Amino acid sequence: MSQNDYVELLRNVEEALWIAWQYGCIDGGHHKMWVIDQMVRALTADSYKDWVKKYDGREYEWQTGIAP
């Protein structure tokens, strides 16, 4: 892993944690689903669509939830 890749990964983790900090306590399953989706988007960056494709087709399909 290059230094640039490592720095980008750290930024992605920080963004995901910020999303959890800001919105994770909001009630409602549909809002929590949105929080999880936003965290996955932050962590996967450009590979989000590929990640969702791998998830879909299992017992459940990926849901994006409703923004609080």
Residue pairs with C-beta under 8 A, 6 or more apart in sequence:
1 9
8 45
12 42
12 43
12 44
12 45
13 43
15 42
16 38
16 39
16 42
16 43
19 35
19 38
19 39
19 42
20 35
20 39
23 31
23 34
23 35
23 38
23 68
24 32
24 35
26 32
26 35
26 68
28 66
28 68
30 65
30 66
31 65
31 66
31 67
31 68
32 65
33 63
33 64
33 65
33 66
34 64
34 65
34 66
34 67
34 68
35 65
36 65
37 62
37 63
37 64
37 65
40 48
40 51
41 48
44 50
44 51
52 62
55 61
55 62
56 62
